[in-house]
Amino acid sequence: MRESINRPPTPSAVEDRDKEPSLVEIINIKFVESGEKEKLTELLRERLVECGWMDEMKAFCRDYVRKKGRNNVRVDDLIHVIVPKGRASVPDSVKAELLQRIRSFMATTLQ
C-alpha cells in the first residue's frame, strides 16, 4: 500500500480485486457517478456564501495572519486553526438542508 501523511493508504490493484466494496463505498460511487456529489458541493458553497460564513472565515484568516505576522504563518498552521472553527460555525439550517438532500438521494437510489 502507498500512503502519505495527508491521506489514508491507497490499496494496490491486487487488493482491490479481492475485496467487495462496502456499503459506504457503494454510496460514494453512486453519489459521484450521478453527479449528486457535485450538486451538493455547489449547494453548500452557495449557502455558505449567502449566510456570510465565507466572509467570516476570510476575516478570521486575515486577523490570524495579521496577529501572527505574515512571514510567521504556514498554511498548515492556518488550516489547524480554521478547520475546527469553520466546522463549528456552519449554520444548522445549512447542515439540515444538506442532510435532507442526502437522505432523499439515498432513499431514491437504494430502493
Distance bins in CASP14 RR format, pairs under 12 A and 6 or more apart:
PFRMAT RR
TARGET T0000
AUTHOR 0000-0000-0000
RMODE 2
METHOD distances of the structure
MODEL  1
1 7 0 0 0 0 0 1 0 0 0 0 0
1 8 0 0 0 0 1 0 0 0 0 0 0
1 9 1 1 0 0 0 0 0 0 0 0 0
1 10 1 0 0 1 0 0 0 0 0 0 0
1 11 1 0 1 0 0 0 0 0 0 0 0
1 12 1 0 0 1 0 0 0 0 0 0 0
1 13 0 0 0 0 0 1 0 0 0 0 0
1 14 0 0 0 0 0 1 0 0 0 0 0
1 15 1 0 0 1 0 0 0 0 0 0 0
1 16 0 0 0 0 0 1 0 0 0 0 0
2 8 0 0 0 0 0 1 0 0 0 0 0
2 9 1 0 0 1 0 0 0 0 0 0 0
2 10 1 0 1 0 0 0 0 0 0 0 0
2 11 0 0 0 0 1 0 0 0 0 0 0
2 12 1 0 0 1 0 0 0 0 0 0 0
2 13 0 0 0 0 0 1 0 0 0 0 0
2 15 0 0 0 0 0 1 0 0 0 0 0
3 9 1 1 0 0 0 0 0 0 0 0 0
3 10 1 0 0 1 0 0 0 0 0 0 0
3 11 0 0 0 0 0 1 0 0 0 0 0
3 12 0 0 0 0 0 1 0 0 0 0 0
4 10 0 0 0 0 1 0 0 0 0 0 0
5 76 0 0 0 0 0 1 0 0 0 0 0
6 75 0 0 0 0 0 1 0 0 0 0 0
6 76 0 0 0 0 0 1 0 0 0 0 0
6 79 0 0 0 0 0 1 0 0 0 0 0
9 15 0 0 0 0 1 0 0 0 0 0 0
10 16 0 0 0 0 1 0 0 0 0 0 0
11 17 0 0 0 0 1 0 0 0 0 0 0
11 18 0 0 0 0 1 0 0 0 0 0 0
11 19 1 0 0 1 0 0 0 0 0 0 0
11 21 0 0 0 0 0 1 0 0 0 0 0
11 25 0 0 0 0 0 1 0 0 0 0 0
12 18 0 0 0 0 0 1 0 0 0 0 0
12 19 0 0 0 0 0 1 0 0 0 0 0
13 19 0 0 0 0 0 1 0 0 0 0 0
16 25 0 0 0 0 0 1 0 0 0 0 0
19 25 0 0 0 0 1 0 0 0 0 0 0
20 26 0 0 0 0 1 0 0 0 0 0 0
21 27 0 0 0 0 1 0 0 0 0 0 0
21 28 0 0 0 0 1 0 0 0 0 0 0
21 29 1 0 0 1 0 0 0 0 0 0 0
21 30 0 0 0 0 0 1 0 0 0 0 0
22 28 0 0 0 0 1 0 0 0 0 0 0
22 29 0 0 0 0 0 1 0 0 0 0 0
23 29 0 0 0 0 0 1 0 0 0 0 0
23 30 0 0 0 0 0 1 0 0 0 0 0
23 106 0 0 0 0 0 1 0 0 0 0 0
23 109 0 0 0 0 0 1 0 0 0 0 0
23 110 0 0 0 0 1 0 0 0 0 0 0
24 30 0 0 0 0 0 1 0 0 0 0 0
24 31 0 0 0 0 0 1 0 0 0 0 0
24 106 0 0 0 0 0 1 0 0 0 0 0
25 31 0 0 0 0 0 1 0 0 0 0 0
25 32 0 0 0 0 0 1 0 0 0 0 0
26 32 0 0 0 0 0 1 0 0 0 0 0
26 33 0 0 0 0 0 1 0 0 0 0 0
26 106 0 0 0 0 0 1 0 0 0 0 0
26 109 0 0 0 0 1 0 0 0 0 0 0
26 110 0 0 0 0 1 0 0 0 0 0 0
27 33 0 0 0 0 0 1 0 0 0 0 0
27 34 0 0 0 0 0 1 0 0 0 0 0
27 36 0 0 0 0 0 1 0 0 0 0 0
27 37 0 0 0 0 0 1 0 0 0 0 0
27 102 0 0 0 0 1 0 0 0 0 0 0
27 103 0 0 0 0 0 1 0 0 0 0 0
27 105 0 0 0 0 1 0 0 0 0 0 0
27 106 1 0 0 1 0 0 0 0 0 0 0
27 107 0 0 0 0 0 1 0 0 0 0 0
27 109 1 0 0 1 0 0 0 0 0 0 0
27 110 1 0 0 1 0 0 0 0 0 0 0
28 34 0 0 0 0 0 1 0 0 0 0 0
28 35 0 0 0 0 0 1 0 0 0 0 0
28 36 0 0 0 0 0 1 0 0 0 0 0
28 37 1 0 0 1 0 0 0 0 0 0 0
28 102 0 0 0 0 0 1 0 0 0 0 0
28 105 0 0 0 0 0 1 0 0 0 0 0
28 106 0 0 0 0 0 1 0 0 0 0 0
28 109 0 0 0 0 0 1 0 0 0 0 0
29 35 0 0 0 0 0 1 0 0 0 0 0
29 36 0 0 0 0 0 1 0 0 0 0 0
29 37 0 0 0 0 1 0 0 0 0 0 0
29 109 0 0 0 0 0 1 0 0 0 0 0
30 36 1 0 0 1 0 0 0 0 0 0 0
30 37 0 0 0 0 1 0 0 0 0 0 0
30 102 0 0 0 0 0 1 0 0 0 0 0
30 105 0 0 0 0 1 0 0 0 0 0 0
30 106 0 0 0 0 1 0 0 0 0 0 0
30 108 0 0 0 0 0 1 0 0 0 0 0
30 109 1 0 1 0 0 0 0 0 0 0 0
30 110 0 0 0 0 1 0 0 0 0 0 0
31 37 1 0 1 0 0 0 0 0 0 0 0
31 38 0 0 0 0 1 0 0 0 0 0 0
31 39 0 0 0 0 1 0 0 0 0 0 0
31 40 1 0 0 1 0 0 0 0 0 0 0
31 41 0 0 0 0 0 1 0 0 0 0 0
31 101 0 0 0 0 0 1 0 0 0 0 0
31 102 0 0 0 0 1 0 0 0 0 0 0
31 105 1 0 0 1 0 0 0 0 0 0 0
31 106 0 0 0 0 1 0 0 0 0 0 0
31 109 0 0 0 0 1 0 0 0 0 0 0
31 110 0 0 0 0 0 1 0 0 0 0 0
32 38 0 0 0 0 1 0 0 0 0 0 0
32 39 0 0 0 0 0 1 0 0 0 0 0
32 40 0 0 0 0 0 1 0 0 0 0 0
32 41 0 0 0 0 0 1 0 0 0 0 0
32 105 0 0 0 0 0 1 0 0 0 0 0
33 105 0 0 0 0 0 1 0 0 0 0 0
33 109 0 0 0 0 0 1 0 0 0 0 0
34 40 0 0 0 0 0 1 0 0 0 0 0
34 105 1 0 0 1 0 0 0 0 0 0 0
34 106 0 0 0 0 0 1 0 0 0 0 0
34 108 0 0 0 0 1 0 0 0 0 0 0
34 109 1 0 0 1 0 0 0 0 0 0 0
35 41 0 0 0 0 1 0 0 0 0 0 0
35 42 0 0 0 0 0 1 0 0 0 0 0
35 105 0 0 0 0 1 0 0 0 0 0 0
35 109 0 0 0 0 0 1 0 0 0 0 0
36 42 0 0 0 0 0 1 0 0 0 0 0
36 43 0 0 0 0 0 1 0 0 0 0 0
36 98 0 0 0 0 0 1 0 0 0 0 0
36 101 0 0 0 0 1 0 0 0 0 0 0
36 102 0 0 0 0 1 0 0 0 0 0 0
36 104 0 0 0 0 1 0 0 0 0 0 0
36 105 1 0 1 0 0 0 0 0 0 0 0
36 106 0 0 0 0 1 0 0 0 0 0 0
36 108 0 0 0 0 0 1 0 0 0 0 0
36 109 0 0 0 0 1 0 0 0 0 0 0
37 43 0 0 0 0 0 1 0 0 0 0 0
37 44 0 0 0 0 0 1 0 0 0 0 0
37 98 0 0 0 0 0 1 0 0 0 0 0
37 101 0 0 0 0 0 1 0 0 0 0 0
37 102 0 0 0 0 1 0 0 0 0 0 0
37 105 0 0 0 0 1 0 0 0 0 0 0
38 44 0 0 0 0 0 1 0 0 0 0 0
38 45 0 0 0 0 0 1 0 0 0 0 0
39 45 0 0 0 0 0 1 0 0 0 0 0
39 46 0 0 0 0 0 1 0 0 0 0 0
39 98 0 0 0 0 0 1 0 0 0 0 0
39 101 0 0 0 0 1 0 0 0 0 0 0
39 102 0 0 0 0 0 1 0 0 0 0 0
39 104 0 0 0 0 0 1 0 0 0 0 0
39 105 0 0 0 0 1 0 0 0 0 0 0
40 46 0 0 0 0 0 1 0 0 0 0 0
40 47 0 0 0 0 0 1 0 0 0 0 0
40 94 0 0 0 0 0 1 0 0 0 0 0
40 97 0 0 0 0 1 0 0 0 0 0 0
40 98 1 0 0 1 0 0 0 0 0 0 0
40 99 0 0 0 0 0 1 0 0 0 0 0
40 100 0 0 0 0 0 1 0 0 0 0 0
40 101 1 0 0 1 0 0 0 0 0 0 0
40 102 1 0 0 1 0 0 0 0 0 0 0
40 103 0 0 0 0 0 1 0 0 0 0 0
40 104 0 0 0 0 0 1 0 0 0 0 0
40 105 0 0 0 0 1 0 0 0 0 0 0
40 106 0 0 0 0 0 1 0 0 0 0 0
41 47 0 0 0 0 0 1 0 0 0 0 0
41 48 0 0 0 0 0 1 0 0 0 0 0
41 98 0 0 0 0 1 0 0 0 0 0 0
41 101 0 0 0 0 0 1 0 0 0 0 0
41 102 0 0 0 0 0 1 0 0 0 0 0
42 48 0 0 0 0 0 1 0 0 0 0 0
42 49 0 0 0 0 0 1 0 0 0 0 0
42 98 0 0 0 0 0 1 0 0 0 0 0
42 101 0 0 0 0 0 1 0 0 0 0 0
43 49 0 0 0 0 0 1 0 0 0 0 0
43 50 0 0 0 0 0 1 0 0 0 0 0
43 94 0 0 0 0 1 0 0 0 0 0 0
43 95 0 0 0 0 0 1 0 0 0 0 0
43 97 1 0 0 1 0 0 0 0 0 0 0
43 98 1 0 0 1 0 0 0 0 0 0 0
43 99 0 0 0 0 0 1 0 0 0 0 0
43 100 0 0 0 0 0 1 0 0 0 0 0
43 101 1 0 0 1 0 0 0 0 0 0 0
43 102 0 0 0 0 0 1 0 0 0 0 0
43 105 0 0 0 0 0 1 0 0 0 0 0
44 50 0 0 0 0 0 1 0 0 0 0 0
44 51 0 0 0 0 0 1 0 0 0 0 0
44 53 0 0 0 0 1 0 0 0 0 0 0
44 54 0 0 0 0 0 1 0 0 0 0 0
44 90 0 0 0 0 1 0 0 0 0 0 0
44 91 0 0 0 0 0 1 0 0 0 0 0
44 94 1 0 0 1 0 0 0 0 0 0 0
44 95 0 0 0 0 1 0 0 0 0 0 0
44 97 0 0 0 0 1 0 0 0 0 0 0
44 98 1 0 0 1 0 0 0 0 0 0 0
44 99 0 0 0 0 0 1 0 0 0 0 0
44 101 0 0 0 0 1 0 0 0 0 0 0
44 102 0 0 0 0 0 1 0 0 0 0 0
45 51 0 0 0 0 0 1 0 0 0 0 0
45 52 0 0 0 0 0 1 0 0 0 0 0
45 53 0 0 0 0 0 1 0 0 0 0 0
45 54 0 0 0 0 1 0 0 0 0 0 0
45 90 0 0 0 0 0 1 0 0 0 0 0
45 94 0 0 0 0 0 1 0 0 0 0 0
45 98 0 0 0 0 0 1 0 0 0 0 0
46 52 0 0 0 0 0 1 0 0 0 0 0
46 53 0 0 0 0 0 1 0 0 0 0 0
46 54 0 0 0 0 0 1 0 0 0 0 0
46 94 0 0 0 0 1 0 0 0 0 0 0
46 97 0 0 0 0 0 1 0 0 0 0 0
46 98 0 0 0 0 0 1 0 0 0 0 0
47 53 0 0 0 0 1 0 0 0 0 0 0
47 54 0 0 0 0 0 1 0 0 0 0 0
47 90 0 0 0 0 1 0 0 0 0 0 0
47 91 1 0 0 1 0 0 0 0 0 0 0
47 92 0 0 0 0 0 1 0 0 0 0 0
47 93 0 0 0 0 1 0 0 0 0 0 0
47 94 1 0 1 0 0 0 0 0 0 0 0
47 95 0 0 0 0 1 0 0 0 0 0 0
47 96 0 0 0 0 0 1 0 0 0 0 0
47 97 1 0 0 1 0 0 0 0 0 0 0
47 98 0 0 0 0 1 0 0 0 0 0 0
47 101 0 0 0 0 0 1 0 0 0 0 0
48 54 1 0 1 0 0 0 0 0 0 0 0
48 55 0 0 0 0 1 0 0 0 0 0 0
48 56 0 0 0 0 1 0 0 0 0 0 0
48 57 0 0 0 0 1 0 0 0 0 0 0
48 58 0 0 0 0 0 1 0 0 0 0 0
48 86 0 0 0 0 1 0 0 0 0 0 0
48 87 0 0 0 0 0 1 0 0 0 0 0
48 89 0 0 0 0 1 0 0 0 0 0 0
48 90 1 0 0 1 0 0 0 0 0 0 0
48 91 0 0 0 0 1 0 0 0 0 0 0
48 93 0 0 0 0 0 1 0 0 0 0 0
48 94 1 0 0 1 0 0 0 0 0 0 0
48 95 0 0 0 0 0 1 0 0 0 0 0
48 97 0 0 0 0 0 1 0 0 0 0 0
48 98 0 0 0 0 0 1 0 0 0 0 0
49 55 0 0 0 0 1 0 0 0 0 0 0
49 56 0 0 0 0 0 1 0 0 0 0 0
49 57 0 0 0 0 0 1 0 0 0 0 0
49 58 0 0 0 0 0 1 0 0 0 0 0
49 94 0 0 0 0 0 1 0 0 0 0 0
50 91 0 0 0 0 1 0 0 0 0 0 0
50 93 0 0 0 0 0 1 0 0 0 0 0
50 94 0 0 0 0 1 0 0 0 0 0 0
50 97 0 0 0 0 0 1 0 0 0 0 0
51 57 0 0 0 0 0 1 0 0 0 0 0
51 89 0 0 0 0 1 0 0 0 0 0 0
51 90 0 0 0 0 1 0 0 0 0 0 0
51 91 1 0 1 0 0 0 0 0 0 0 0
51 92 0 0 0 0 0 1 0 0 0 0 0
51 93 1 0 0 1 0 0 0 0 0 0 0
51 94 1 0 0 1 0 0 0 0 0 0 0
51 95 0 0 0 0 0 1 0 0 0 0 0
51 97 0 0 0 0 0 1 0 0 0 0 0
52 58 0 0 0 0 1 0 0 0 0 0 0
52 59 0 0 0 0 1 0 0 0 0 0 0
52 60 0 0 0 0 0 1 0 0 0 0 0
52 86 0 0 0 0 0 1 0 0 0 0 0
52 89 0 0 0 0 0 1 0 0 0 0 0
52 90 0 0 0 0 0 1 0 0 0 0 0
52 91 0 0 0 0 1 0 0 0 0 0 0
52 94 0 0 0 0 0 1 0 0 0 0 0
53 59 0 0 0 0 0 1 0 0 0 0 0
53 60 0 0 0 0 0 1 0 0 0 0 0
53 82 0 0 0 0 0 1 0 0 0 0 0
53 85 0 0 0 0 0 1 0 0 0 0 0
53 86 1 0 0 1 0 0 0 0 0 0 0
53 87 0 0 0 0 0 1 0 0 0 0 0
53 88 0 0 0 0 0 1 0 0 0 0 0
53 89 1 0 0 1 0 0 0 0 0 0 0
53 90 1 0 0 1 0 0 0 0 0 0 0
53 91 1 0 0 1 0 0 0 0 0 0 0
53 93 0 0 0 0 0 1 0 0 0 0 0
53 94 1 0 0 1 0 0 0 0 0 0 0
53 95 0 0 0 0 0 1 0 0 0 0 0
54 60 0 0 0 0 0 1 0 0 0 0 0
54 61 0 0 0 0 0 1 0 0 0 0 0
54 82 0 0 0 0 0 1 0 0 0 0 0
54 86 0 0 0 0 0 1 0 0 0 0 0
54 89 0 0 0 0 0 1 0 0 0 0 0
54 90 0 0 0 0 0 1 0 0 0 0 0
54 94 0 0 0 0 0 1 0 0 0 0 0
55 61 0 0 0 0 0 1 0 0 0 0 0
55 62 0 0 0 0 0 1 0 0 0 0 0
55 89 0 0 0 0 0 1 0 0 0 0 0
56 62 0 0 0 0 0 1 0 0 0 0 0
56 63 0 0 0 0 0 1 0 0 0 0 0
56 82 0 0 0 0 0 1 0 0 0 0 0
56 85 0 0 0 0 1 0 0 0 0 0 0
56 86 0 0 0 0 1 0 0 0 0 0 0
56 88 0 0 0 0 0 1 0 0 0 0 0
56 89 1 0 0 1 0 0 0 0 0 0 0
56 90 0 0 0 0 0 1 0 0 0 0 0
56 91 0 0 0 0 0 1 0 0 0 0 0
57 63 0 0 0 0 0 1 0 0 0 0 0
57 64 0 0 0 0 0 1 0 0 0 0 0
57 78 0 0 0 0 0 1 0 0 0 0 0
57 79 0 0 0 0 0 1 0 0 0 0 0
57 81 0 0 0 0 0 1 0 0 0 0 0
57 82 1 0 0 1 0 0 0 0 0 0 0
57 83 0 0 0 0 0 1 0 0 0 0 0
57 84 0 0 0 0 0 1 0 0 0 0 0
57 85 1 0 0 1 0 0 0 0 0 0 0
57 86 1 0 0 1 0 0 0 0 0 0 0
57 87 0 0 0 0 0 1 0 0 0 0 0
57 88 0 0 0 0 0 1 0 0 0 0 0
57 89 1 0 0 1 0 0 0 0 0 0 0
57 90 0 0 0 0 0 1 0 0 0 0 0
58 64 0 0 0 0 0 1 0 0 0 0 0
58 65 0 0 0 0 0 1 0 0 0 0 0
58 78 0 0 0 0 0 1 0 0 0 0 0
58 82 0 0 0 0 0 1 0 0 0 0 0
58 86 0 0 0 0 0 1 0 0 0 0 0
59 65 0 0 0 0 0 1 0 0 0 0 0
59 66 0 0 0 0 0 1 0 0 0 0 0
59 82 0 0 0 0 0 1 0 0 0 0 0
59 85 0 0 0 0 0 1 0 0 0 0 0
59 89 0 0 0 0 0 1 0 0 0 0 0
60 66 0 0 0 0 0 1 0 0 0 0 0
60 67 0 0 0 0 0 1 0 0 0 0 0
60 78 0 0 0 0 1 0 0 0 0 0 0
60 81 0 0 0 0 1 0 0 0 0 0 0
60 82 1 0 0 1 0 0 0 0 0 0 0
60 83 0 0 0 0 0 1 0 0 0 0 0
60 84 0 0 0 0 0 1 0 0 0 0 0
60 85 1 0 0 1 0 0 0 0 0 0 0
60 86 0 0 0 0 1 0 0 0 0 0 0
60 88 0 0 0 0 0 1 0 0 0 0 0
60 89 0 0 0 0 1 0 0 0 0 0 0
61 67 0 0 0 0 0 1 0 0 0 0 0
61 68 0 0 0 0 0 1 0 0 0 0 0
61 70 0 0 0 0 0 1 0 0 0 0 0
61 73 0 0 0 0 1 0 0 0 0 0 0
61 75 0 0 0 0 0 1 0 0 0 0 0
61 77 0 0 0 0 0 1 0 0 0 0 0
61 78 1 0 0 1 0 0 0 0 0 0 0
61 79 0 0 0 0 1 0 0 0 0 0 0
61 81 0 0 0 0 1 0 0 0 0 0 0
61 82 1 0 0 1 0 0 0 0 0 0 0
61 83 0 0 0 0 0 1 0 0 0 0 0
61 85 0 0 0 0 1 0 0 0 0 0 0
61 86 0 0 0 0 0 1 0 0 0 0 0
62 68 0 0 0 0 0 1 0 0 0 0 0
62 69 0 0 0 0 0 1 0 0 0 0 0
62 70 0 0 0 0 0 1 0 0 0 0 0
62 73 0 0 0 0 0 1 0 0 0 0 0
62 78 0 0 0 0 0 1 0 0 0 0 0
62 82 0 0 0 0 0 1 0 0 0 0 0
63 69 0 0 0 0 0 1 0 0 0 0 0
63 73 0 0 0 0 0 1 0 0 0 0 0
63 78 0 0 0 0 0 1 0 0 0 0 0
63 81 0 0 0 0 0 1 0 0 0 0 0
63 82 0 0 0 0 0 1 0 0 0 0 0
63 85 0 0 0 0 0 1 0 0 0 0 0
64 70 0 0 0 0 0 1 0 0 0 0 0
64 72 0 0 0 0 0 1 0 0 0 0 0
64 73 1 0 0 1 0 0 0 0 0 0 0
64 74 0 0 0 0 0 1 0 0 0 0 0
64 75 0 0 0 0 0 1 0 0 0 0 0
64 77 0 0 0 0 1 0 0 0 0 0 0
64 78 1 0 0 1 0 0 0 0 0 0 0
64 79 0 0 0 0 0 1 0 0 0 0 0
64 80 0 0 0 0 0 1 0 0 0 0 0
64 81 1 0 1 0 0 0 0 0 0 0 0
64 82 1 0 0 1 0 0 0 0 0 0 0
64 85 0 0 0 0 1 0 0 0 0 0 0
65 71 0 0 0 0 1 0 0 0 0 0 0
65 72 0 0 0 0 1 0 0 0 0 0 0
65 73 1 0 1 0 0 0 0 0 0 0 0
65 74 0 0 0 0 0 1 0 0 0 0 0
65 75 0 0 0 0 0 1 0 0 0 0 0
65 77 0 0 0 0 1 0 0 0 0 0 0
65 78 1 0 0 1 0 0 0 0 0 0 0
65 81 0 0 0 0 0 1 0 0 0 0 0
65 82 0 0 0 0 0 1 0 0 0 0 0
66 72 0 0 0 0 0 1 0 0 0 0 0
66 73 0 0 0 0 1 0 0 0 0 0 0
67 73 0 0 0 0 1 0 0 0 0 0 0
67 77 0 0 0 0 0 1 0 0 0 0 0
67 78 0 0 0 0 0 1 0 0 0 0 0
67 81 0 0 0 0 0 1 0 0 0 0 0
68 74 0 0 0 0 1 0 0 0 0 0 0
68 77 1 0 0 1 0 0 0 0 0 0 0
68 78 0 0 0 0 1 0 0 0 0 0 0
68 81 0 0 0 0 1 0 0 0 0 0 0
69 77 0 0 0 0 0 1 0 0 0 0 0
69 78 0 0 0 0 0 1 0 0 0 0 0
70 78 0 0 0 0 0 1 0 0 0 0 0
72 78 0 0 0 0 0 1 0 0 0 0 0
73 79 0 0 0 0 0 1 0 0 0 0 0
73 80 0 0 0 0 0 1 0 0 0 0 0
73 81 0 0 0 0 1 0 0 0 0 0 0
73 82 0 0 0 0 0 1 0 0 0 0 0
74 80 0 0 0 0 1 0 0 0 0 0 0
74 81 0 0 0 0 0 1 0 0 0 0 0
75 81 0 0 0 0 0 1 0 0 0 0 0
75 82 0 0 0 0 0 1 0 0 0 0 0
75 83 0 0 0 0 0 1 0 0 0 0 0
76 82 0 0 0 0 0 1 0 0 0 0 0
76 83 0 0 0 0 0 1 0 0 0 0 0
77 83 0 0 0 0 0 1 0 0 0 0 0
78 85 0 0 0 0 0 1 0 0 0 0 0
78 86 0 0 0 0 0 1 0 0 0 0 0
79 85 0 0 0 0 0 1 0 0 0 0 0
79 86 0 0 0 0 0 1 0 0 0 0 0
79 87 0 0 0 0 0 1 0 0 0 0 0
82 88 0 0 0 0 0 1 0 0 0 0 0
82 89 0 0 0 0 0 1 0 0 0 0 0
83 89 0 0 0 0 0 1 0 0 0 0 0
83 90 0 0 0 0 0 1 0 0 0 0 0
84 90 0 0 0 0 0 1 0 0 0 0 0
86 94 0 0 0 0 0 1 0 0 0 0 0
87 94 0 0 0 0 0 1 0 0 0 0 0
87 95 0 0 0 0 0 1 0 0 0 0 0
88 95 0 0 0 0 0 1 0 0 0 0 0
89 95 0 0 0 0 0 1 0 0 0 0 0
90 96 0 0 0 0 0 1 0 0 0 0 0
90 97 0 0 0 0 0 1 0 0 0 0 0
90 98 0 0 0 0 1 0 0 0 0 0 0
90 99 0 0 0 0 0 1 0 0 0 0 0
91 97 0 0 0 0 1 0 0 0 0 0 0
91 98 0 0 0 0 0 1 0 0 0 0 0
92 98 0 0 0 0 0 1 0 0 0 0 0
92 99 0 0 0 0 0 1 0 0 0 0 0
93 99 0 0 0 0 0 1 0 0 0 0 0
93 100 0 0 0 0 0 1 0 0 0 0 0
94 100 0 0 0 0 0 1 0 0 0 0 0
94 101 0 0 0 0 0 1 0 0 0 0 0
95 101 0 0 0 0 0 1 0 0 0 0 0
95 102 0 0 0 0 0 1 0 0 0 0 0
96 102 0 0 0 0 0 1 0 0 0 0 0
96 103 0 0 0 0 0 1 0 0 0 0 0
97 103 0 0 0 0 0 1 0 0 0 0 0
97 104 0 0 0 0 0 1 0 0 0 0 0
98 104 0 0 0 0 0 1 0 0 0 0 0
98 105 0 0 0 0 0 1 0 0 0 0 0
99 105 0 0 0 0 0 1 0 0 0 0 0
99 106 0 0 0 0 0 1 0 0 0 0 0
100 106 0 0 0 0 0 1 0 0 0 0 0
100 107 0 0 0 0 0 1 0 0 0 0 0
101 107 0 0 0 0 0 1 0 0 0 0 0
101 108 0 0 0 0 0 1 0 0 0 0 0
102 108 0 0 0 0 0 1 0 0 0 0 0
102 109 0 0 0 0 0 1 0 0 0 0 0
102 110 0 0 0 0 0 1 0 0 0 0 0
103 109 0 0 0 0 0 1 0 0 0 0 0
103 110 0 0 0 0 0 1 0 0 0 0 0
104 110 0 0 0 0 0 1 0 0 0 0 0
104 111 0 0 0 0 0 1 0 0 0 0 0
105 111 0 0 0 0 0 1 0 0 0 0 0
END
